[in-house]
């Protein structure tokens, strides 16, 4: 498994899941591999009070009730729709839940403007159809149909990116729990096995692009995942994800806590500024999510690893921050310039530490881009 | 304590063993654990029965109701400020929840910055203290004694250097729920209902919460709950609801003792205060027993569980227990009253999770409805359904049973939970869907089923046998809430409404202070239900129904005294010289009962309160003449007392004479002008104080004028207002004996440097005749030619515009100066200069610009066509100086309808001329000067007709083509 660039959660945590399954004595709904409480434990990590023999690490950071509500929804009759700003960990939560419940998080349909109904139901292998005619063998089931047949969890990423008529193909799947194949004469209905459910994710920034029909809304329970604003848990998330990325790149590099603080602080400041802004021109295009912080840090780490002296410096971090947040040419740069001179400069004078270097790095980066 | 020393021995031994096993030896942990058992032992061994309570806990209330029926005590000692006792009788007239309030604004012995001191103790129905109060007040022969420190002591015990007593007083108000743990669904401003207590310090009985954050977060984390109220409900409230009395008592003392022993050392001050309160209460109880000689076994002491586990030496009623010396109260005069409260206000005051008090109330109602307990209830309470008082013979008081160990069993077995109350949950599910639909959500029966299923699943994953209201709310949010629409109630809020909603109390008429009762009596002619919580619209037709005039007067006074929005005029005004014939008002007196009640602490009638406030404002150390004039105005408007107005006016004169700055000059000018106009219209002569004010002001401002012109910190506006005062009051002041020379000297002494003030001075000089208009015009022209001064020209203009306040006759000249500047300055200078002019005018003289615009409108022609032929009046006047030199005063106006009229009927003019001895005779009629110019154009056209003909052809061709 080590030759995968990024292993899915069920592979990555296979050993942990095996162990949890072996000690799990709680009641399991349908064909679930773990009981709901164990699923929660897998996602949120264990504590001493849980009385387990080994420690289970925390994999998703956020309010406990979100996880509980998600798990409960999957055990009920409805689909689960995780909705939130980009980078709030929706897809990661979906992957963890699917991995814990059925050990398969790869049955994914990616919603795009080009997604068609075939991607949700089934399509045909044309050469086989020509050679042998339409049959179950010449049919290509979609990931959702596979999930139905196997009684596992299917995932639909970015549901609101696909068009409304395509979305509505899910309605019958979620209520009747079968897909009929009118092209076949017999064996023309695929029934969902117990345990089948759908986790969809939707981006709240895309609201209104392809809004869900009320019929579909009714078949989903919505769990809204907010942007993490608690500094402590945000630091935790950034540290957790970065160490994972470093492991993946096989890079030995320390992230000094002061730099992590600087990163978190600047994002917090920029978020506050965005919240106070009156129009879209006054705020950065970026959602300033936790995922973006991780992106900035990763960029800085890679940069200093391959082009620098293999230590992470504040200047590099500032460059990466500017580079990843400046998306629109005049507006974003102007906002960053204002931030750099209105907030970072006074802070570097009053606080010192790595701030002066951060200030310099940012200035240079803004100058280069302008 | 020794009486039952052996009762808890096995438990103590067991805990010691556990401590040894965990910590590897008897140490601090063992001390704490066994200490807790000792505390329980001590509290239960006390001969005076201690009843530990937790606030807003239905379990406490139930246990209290049961115990009172069983024991029938004759004296109840209650942990509540002792000076609030008389208020309790008034609870009969109120709808709960209400709050007992102690209020002091005249402080004696406290730092003045603390004023006003304000304490509230909310009482809600689902509380043990209400049960005790109702029992004591309804049962003949039972005495209710409040034993806690008085409101005065609450503040006495605060550190004197504290700047904000509201934040320091009591752990109750400073200790709030961990906000991180509660998802913020409410957002934004707290609703009005939750602000019912204002800035008061909250006093609650039996606050039971871990005193340090780590313990709380530990308990929340392992309890898998989000906030403390939920933890308490699940782990204490539910198991204790049906527990027997001994178990209840032991468990409560145990929890109190646990939180008491696990406290951060930083709590030293709170610790002292808690201990002092206990010393105070025990001392008071022993004093009461000694004087009344009551049997200890017939008494019941109701206190927070925290205080039940008290380590102080003064604890107990055994003979020989040392007394504590209670400090005498300060000289502060305290006032008492009841104010309405609400469940959300209680939650906010004591930092409870939103909805928790509503849930407790729902739990109480359910427990009562289930039967088994008949709660006590005060008779005569508003909306009181007669359900409480049983006609049954009171049971014979039970003999005290020996203390047995109930703790071991309680601690070692899991809580026995209620069986799944399916019907109740189903009812909730159906109701929430209905409620959601009514609030614009797309919800159907399928959602009700989903909510039901999800609630049970959530309870399962959270290890609860039965879904709690918290699980239900989570499930409802998951299944129903799909969109967030601003302005729509969110589903969590709907759940709160469903579970009882926010209940808002009301103070009955009889419990109101005299002022409030007086207000309601006097507004009775309006015929409105003022006590309801809705906003009432009052329509007053004062000509058709003159009997409503007193109501209108009262409403205006209330409008002046109460905070904004309570009594709001929609139509109608009351200003000097104005009286409405019809008025319409929005009245929210029932909704804002607290404001009216707190007004009652200041006096007996609203007029008295207003008089007191006005008098206080003019005698305050920071009072100014402008404030005093405002007070005079208010007094004239609202209090028909000439004597009082004169008193305030005299004070205004004193204040003006003592003032060393002229910051308020614009305000003073505005107000005195208004007052003078008022008196001139209504009185045969000016009151003495007005005359004194004008003469004093004249002398005062003359004296200050030279300095004000020079001082940098004095603005142009202030100087302009001073000049305005001096010039517009001049005739009055001179008639009262002032000397004009004083003013002329003052102007001569003024040598300003700032351009705006220079312009002001010039205007003043021109008004006084010290500077002829022609010279002023030359000076302005010089300014425009000097390139070094041009950038400062807008300031000069601003000064001139400001001067219009004092010298309105200068308006045509100012228009002229501005027009000249536009005409003469080259574009490269003018264009950058324009924005500066606009900003300067906007800052300096926003209210005078309209005057200028009006004057400009009068000067400039209205149509574009007329503009070409227009000659500015000042250019037309250019030969005027010559005419003036020649002594011909009428040269300026030789044409126009007036002249025409005079020429046609010369009789009157001739008569006047003869009377005045002027025999210059009529001048011959001259042709208008413009005619020559007009003929010039005609000549040019006649000489060069080509262009005009070509245009005529072109136009004719165009018309033909069409």
HADDOCK unambig.tbl for C-alpha pairs under 7 A between the chains (distance, minus, plus):
assign (segid A and resid 36 and name CA) (segid B and resid 461 and name CA) 6.44 0.50 0.50
assign (segid A and resid 37 and name CA) (segid B and resid 461 and name CA) 5.65 0.50 0.50
assign (segid A and resid 68 and name CA) (segid B and resid 458 and name CA) 6.91 0.50 0.50
assign (segid A and resid 69 and name CA) (segid B and resid 478 and name CA) 6.76 0.50 0.50
assign (segid A and resid 72 and name CA) (segid B and resid 454 and name CA) 6.26 0.50 0.50
assign (segid A and resid 72 and name CA) (segid B and resid 457 and name CA) 5.88 0.50 0.50
assign (segid A and resid 72 and name CA) (segid B and resid 458 and name CA) 6.22 0.50 0.50
assign (segid A and resid 73 and name CA) (segid B and resid 454 and name CA) 6.86 0.50 0.50
assign (segid A and resid 76 and name CA) (segid B and resid 454 and name CA) 6.98 0.50 0.50
assign (segid A and resid 221 and name CA) (segid B and resid 478 and name CA) 5.66 0.50 0.50
assign (segid A and resid 221 and name CA) (segid B and resid 479 and name CA) 5.04 0.50 0.50
assign (segid A and resid 222 and name CA) (segid B and resid 478 and name CA) 5.82 0.50 0.50
assign (segid A and resid 222 and name CA) (segid B and resid 479 and name CA) 6.89 0.50 0.50
assign (segid A and resid 222 and name CA) (segid B and resid 481 and name CA) 6.99 0.50 0.50
assign (segid A and resid 222 and name CA) (segid B and resid 482 and name CA) 5.81 0.50 0.50
assign (segid A and resid 223 and name CA) (segid B and resid 478 and name CA) 6.18 0.50 0.50
